[in-house]
Amino acid sequence: MTDLLAFMKDRALTPAERRRMQQRAPKAKGYAAQPGTGPDGETCGSCGHLVRKQMAKVYRKCGLMEANWTGGAGTDVRAGSPACRNWTKAPEPEKPSKRPKAGPKTLPPPTEQERATAAQAARALRSALDDPTTMGARSSMHIDLARPRRAEWWTTWANLPGFVQVNGRYRHDCLPGWEYARFEVRAEMIPDLEALAERGVRPTDPLPTGADAGEGRL
């Protein structure tokens, strides 16, 4: 067996064997130079000339051979092929820049109309907590939101414009970006509306958590 292997290693290939090997070898029409003539350990995949051409599928081409490109695989290169003498280092991919964290949105000073609306809203909410019959007709709607994907139930009352309940939490158009638990409507939302109406001050402190009894029914 050893003698046979040595014989096969040393002997010259016949013309028929040479043709078969050439037929099986990948065509190198897409390469700018003979693969393997470049730096050791480098490949077409690490070369700056490699172009990924997106068509029905991705075709890998050598940018130096663009004039000879076809729409098929005949002028492709393989990313794993040894580098040729025209190899150049591919640029480092750009790292995505980190978006700064959004801070609290700064709102402009309230207008006189906004302050008047806040005063009216505070009075209406106090009356509604003392006498729920003054709230007016109740309406509910279901909303599907895409980004992020979620569903919300919105409830409004006819005599409380700008006041809305969203999935058990409460908001008011006069206080954008803030939401309140049920017990906080009397303890926090109404004072915030009154501060906005009387002094033009918007809420800035974090809201407390917890539950409180006897704060009216909404």
The 8 nearest C-alpha neighbors of each residue, nearest first, counted from 0:
[[1, 3, 2, 4, 5, 6, 7, 8],
 [2, 0, 4, 3, 5, 6, 7, 8],
 [1, 3, 5, 0, 4, 6, 7, 8],
 [2, 4, 6, 0, 1, 5, 7, 8],
 [5, 3, 7, 1, 6, 2, 8, 0],
 [4, 6, 8, 2, 3, 7, 9, 1],
 [5, 7, 3, 4, 9, 8, 10, 2],
 [6, 8, 4, 5, 10, 9, 3, 11],
 [9, 7, 5, 6, 10, 4, 11, 3],
 [10, 8, 6, 7, 5, 11, 4, 12],
 [9, 11, 7, 8, 6, 12, 5, 13],
 [12, 10, 13, 9, 8, 7, 14, 17],
 [13, 11, 16, 17, 14, 10, 15, 7],
 [12, 14, 16, 15, 17, 11, 18, 10],
 [15, 13, 17, 16, 18, 12, 19, 11],
 [14, 16, 18, 13, 17, 19, 12, 20],
 [17, 15, 19, 13, 18, 14, 12, 20],
 [16, 18, 14, 20, 15, 19, 12, 13],
 [19, 17, 21, 15, 20, 16, 22, 14],
 [18, 20, 22, 16, 21, 17, 15, 23],
 [21, 19, 23, 17, 22, 18, 24, 16],
 [22, 20, 18, 24, 19, 23, 17, 25],
 [21, 23, 19, 20, 24, 18, 25, 26],
 [24, 22, 20, 21, 19, 25, 18, 26],
 [25, 23, 21, 22, 20, 26, 19, 27],
 [26, 24, 27, 23, 22, 21, 28, 77],
 [25, 27, 28, 24, 73, 29, 74, 22],
 [26, 28, 29, 30, 25, 76, 74, 33],
 [29, 27, 74, 30, 26, 73, 75, 76],
 [28, 30, 74, 75, 27, 76, 61, 64],
 [29, 31, 32, 27, 28, 61, 76, 33],
 [30, 32, 64, 63, 29, 61, 33, 85],
 [33, 31, 30, 83, 34, 84, 85, 36],
 [32, 34, 83, 36, 35, 30, 31, 84],
 [35, 33, 83, 81, 82, 36, 32, 80],
 [34, 36, 81, 83, 82, 37, 33, 80],
 [35, 37, 83, 84, 34, 33, 82, 38],
 [36, 38, 84, 83, 82, 35, 86, 39],
 [39, 37, 41, 40, 82, 36, 84, 83],
 [40, 38, 41, 37, 82, 81, 35, 42],
 [39, 41, 38, 42, 81, 82, 37, 35],
 [42, 40, 82, 39, 38, 81, 45, 43],
 [43, 41, 82, 81, 44, 80, 45, 79],
 [42, 44, 78, 46, 82, 45, 80, 79],
 [43, 45, 78, 42, 46, 79, 49, 77],
 [46, 44, 43, 42, 89, 41, 88, 47],
 [47, 45, 89, 43, 88, 87, 48, 44],
 [89, 46, 48, 88, 87, 49, 90, 45],
 [49, 47, 62, 46, 61, 50, 63, 87],
 [50, 48, 61, 47, 46, 60, 62, 43],
 [51, 49, 60, 59, 62, 61, 52, 48],
 [50, 52, 59, 58, 57, 60, 53, 49],
 [53, 51, 58, 57, 50, 59, 54, 60],
 [52, 54, 57, 56, 51, 58, 55, 59],
 [53, 55, 56, 57, 52, 58, 70, 71],
 [56, 54, 53, 57, 58, 52, 70, 71],
 [55, 57, 54, 53, 58, 52, 51, 71],
 [58, 56, 53, 52, 54, 51, 59, 55],
 [57, 59, 52, 51, 60, 75, 53, 56],
 [60, 58, 51, 75, 76, 50, 52, 57],
 [59, 61, 75, 50, 76, 49, 62, 51],
 [62, 60, 49, 63, 64, 48, 50, 30],
 [61, 63, 48, 65, 64, 50, 49, 60],
 [64, 62, 61, 65, 31, 48, 66, 30],
 [63, 65, 62, 61, 66, 67, 31, 29],
 [64, 66, 68, 62, 67, 63, 61, 60],
 [65, 67, 64, 68, 63, 62, 69, 61],
 [68, 66, 65, 64, 69, 74, 29, 28],
 [69, 67, 65, 74, 66, 64, 70, 29],
 [70, 68, 71, 74, 67, 73, 72, 75],
 [69, 71, 68, 72, 73, 74, 54, 58],
 [72, 70, 69, 73, 74, 75, 58, 68],
 [71, 73, 75, 74, 58, 70, 69, 76],
 [72, 74, 71, 75, 28, 69, 29, 26],
 [75, 73, 29, 28, 72, 68, 69, 76],
 [76, 74, 72, 60, 29, 59, 73, 58],
 [77, 75, 60, 29, 59, 30, 78, 61],
 [76, 78, 80, 79, 43, 75, 59, 44],
 [77, 79, 44, 43, 80, 76, 42, 59],
 [78, 80, 77, 42, 44, 43, 81, 82],
 [79, 81, 77, 42, 78, 43, 82, 34],
 [82, 80, 42, 35, 34, 41, 43, 79],
 [83, 81, 42, 37, 43, 41, 35, 34],
 [82, 84, 37, 34, 36, 35, 85, 32],
 [83, 85, 37, 36, 86, 32, 82, 38],
 [86, 84, 83, 87, 37, 32, 31, 82],
 [87, 85, 84, 46, 83, 82, 37, 88],
 [88, 86, 46, 47, 89, 85, 48, 45],
 [87, 89, 46, 47, 90, 45, 86, 48],
 [47, 88, 90, 46, 45, 87, 91, 48],
 [91, 89, 92, 88, 47, 93, 46, 87],
 [90, 92, 93, 89, 94, 88, 47, 45],
 [93, 91, 90, 94, 89, 95, 47, 45],
 [92, 94, 95, 91, 96, 90, 89, 97],
 [93, 95, 96, 92, 91, 97, 90, 98],
 [96, 94, 93, 97, 98, 92, 91, 99],
 [95, 97, 94, 98, 93, 99, 92, 100],
 [98, 96, 99, 95, 100, 94, 101, 93],
 [97, 99, 96, 100, 101, 95, 102, 94],
 [100, 98, 101, 97, 102, 96, 95, 103],
 [99, 101, 102, 98, 97, 103, 104, 96],
 [100, 102, 99, 103, 104, 98, 105, 97],
 [101, 103, 104, 100, 105, 99, 98, 176],
 [104, 102, 105, 101, 176, 106, 203, 100],
 [103, 105, 102, 106, 101, 176, 175, 107],
 [106, 104, 103, 107, 102, 108, 201, 203],
 [105, 107, 104, 108, 109, 201, 175, 103],
 [106, 108, 109, 105, 110, 104, 201, 199],
 [107, 109, 110, 106, 199, 200, 201, 105],
 [110, 108, 113, 199, 107, 114, 111, 195],
 [109, 111, 113, 112, 114, 108, 199, 115],
 [110, 112, 114, 113, 115, 109, 196, 116],
 [111, 113, 115, 110, 114, 116, 109, 117],
 [114, 112, 116, 110, 111, 115, 109, 117],
 [113, 115, 196, 117, 111, 116, 112, 195],
 [114, 116, 112, 118, 117, 113, 196, 111],
 [115, 117, 113, 119, 114, 118, 120, 112],
 [118, 116, 120, 114, 192, 196, 115, 119],
 [119, 117, 196, 115, 121, 120, 116, 193],
 [118, 120, 116, 122, 117, 121, 123, 115],
 [121, 119, 117, 123, 118, 122, 116, 124],
 [122, 120, 118, 189, 124, 123, 119, 192],
 [121, 123, 125, 119, 120, 124, 126, 118],
 [124, 122, 120, 126, 121, 125, 127, 119],
 [123, 125, 127, 121, 126, 122, 120, 128],
 [126, 124, 128, 122, 127, 123, 121, 129],
 [125, 127, 129, 123, 124, 128, 130, 122],
 [128, 126, 131, 124, 130, 134, 129, 125],
 [129, 127, 215, 125, 126, 130, 131, 124],
 [128, 130, 126, 127, 125, 131, 215, 124],
 [129, 131, 127, 132, 128, 126, 133, 134],
 [132, 130, 127, 133, 134, 128, 129, 216],
 [131, 133, 130, 134, 135, 127, 129, 136],
 [134, 132, 131, 127, 135, 130, 126, 158],
 [133, 135, 158, 127, 132, 131, 156, 159],
 [136, 134, 157, 158, 133, 156, 137, 132],
 [137, 135, 157, 156, 138, 134, 158, 155],
 [136, 138, 156, 155, 135, 157, 139, 154],
 [139, 137, 155, 154, 156, 136, 140, 157],
 [140, 138, 154, 153, 155, 152, 137, 141],
 [139, 141, 153, 152, 142, 154, 138, 151],
 [140, 142, 152, 151, 153, 143, 139, 150],
 [141, 143, 151, 150, 152, 144, 140, 153],
 [144, 142, 150, 149, 151, 145, 141, 148],
 [145, 143, 149, 148, 150, 146, 142, 147],
 [144, 146, 148, 147, 149, 143, 150, 142],
 [147, 145, 148, 144, 149, 143, 150, 142],
 [146, 148, 145, 149, 144, 150, 143, 151],
 [149, 147, 145, 146, 144, 150, 143, 151],
 [150, 148, 144, 143, 147, 145, 151, 146],
 [149, 151, 143, 142, 144, 152, 148, 141],
 [152, 150, 142, 141, 166, 153, 165, 143],
 [151, 153, 141, 166, 165, 140, 142, 154],
 [154, 152, 165, 140, 139, 164, 151, 141],
 [153, 155, 139, 164, 138, 163, 140, 165],
 [154, 156, 163, 138, 137, 162, 139, 164],
 [157, 155, 137, 159, 136, 135, 158, 134],
 [156, 158, 135, 136, 159, 137, 160, 134],
 [159, 157, 135, 134, 156, 160, 133, 136],
 [160, 158, 156, 162, 157, 134, 161, 123],
 [161, 159, 162, 158, 157, 156, 120, 155],
 [160, 162, 172, 171, 159, 163, 173, 170],
 [161, 163, 171, 160, 159, 170, 155, 172],
 [164, 162, 155, 170, 154, 169, 171, 165],
 [163, 165, 169, 154, 168, 153, 167, 170],
 [166, 164, 153, 168, 167, 152, 169, 163],
 [167, 165, 152, 168, 151, 164, 153, 169],
 [166, 168, 165, 164, 169, 180, 181, 152],
 [167, 169, 165, 180, 164, 179, 166, 178],
 [170, 168, 164, 179, 178, 163, 165, 180],
 [171, 169, 178, 163, 162, 164, 177, 179],
 [170, 172, 162, 161, 173, 174, 163, 175],
 [171, 173, 161, 174, 175, 162, 170, 163],
 [172, 174, 171, 175, 117, 113, 161, 192],
 [175, 173, 172, 171, 177, 176, 170, 201],
 [176, 174, 177, 172, 173, 171, 170, 178],
 [175, 177, 174, 178, 170, 104, 103, 172],
 [178, 176, 175, 174, 170, 179, 171, 202],
 [177, 179, 170, 169, 168, 176, 180, 171],
 [178, 180, 169, 183, 168, 184, 170, 181],
 [179, 181, 183, 168, 182, 169, 184, 178],
 [182, 180, 183, 184, 179, 168, 169, 217],
 [181, 183, 184, 211, 180, 214, 210, 185],
 [184, 182, 186, 187, 180, 181, 185, 179],
 [183, 185, 188, 182, 181, 187, 186, 189],
 [184, 186, 183, 189, 187, 188, 182, 214],
 [185, 187, 183, 184, 188, 182, 189, 190],
 [188, 186, 183, 190, 184, 189, 185, 191],
 [189, 187, 184, 191, 190, 185, 192, 183],
 [188, 190, 192, 121, 191, 185, 187, 184],
 [191, 189, 193, 192, 187, 188, 194, 186],
 [192, 190, 188, 194, 189, 193, 202, 187],
 [191, 193, 189, 195, 117, 190, 194, 121],
 [192, 194, 190, 196, 195, 191, 118, 197],
 [195, 193, 191, 197, 196, 198, 192, 200],
 [194, 196, 199, 200, 192, 193, 201, 198],
 [197, 195, 114, 193, 118, 117, 194, 199],
 [196, 198, 194, 195, 193, 199, 114, 118],
 [199, 197, 200, 194, 195, 196, 193, 114],
 [198, 200, 195, 196, 197, 109, 194, 201],
 [201, 199, 195, 198, 194, 202, 196, 197],
 [200, 202, 195, 203, 199, 191, 194, 174],
 [203, 201, 191, 204, 200, 174, 195, 194],
 [202, 204, 201, 205, 200, 206, 103, 177],
 [203, 205, 202, 206, 207, 201, 191, 187],
 [206, 204, 207, 203, 202, 208, 177, 187],
 [205, 207, 204, 208, 187, 179, 183, 178],
 [208, 206, 205, 209, 183, 187, 204, 179],
 [209, 207, 206, 210, 180, 183, 179, 205],
 [208, 210, 207, 211, 182, 180, 183, 206],
 [211, 209, 182, 212, 208, 180, 181, 183],
 [212, 210, 182, 213, 214, 209, 183, 181],
 [211, 213, 214, 210, 182, 215, 181, 216],
 [212, 214, 215, 211, 216, 182, 128, 210],
 [215, 213, 182, 212, 185, 216, 211, 128],
 [214, 216, 128, 213, 129, 217, 182, 131],
 [215, 217, 128, 214, 131, 213, 181, 127],
 [216, 215, 131, 128, 181, 127, 134, 164]]
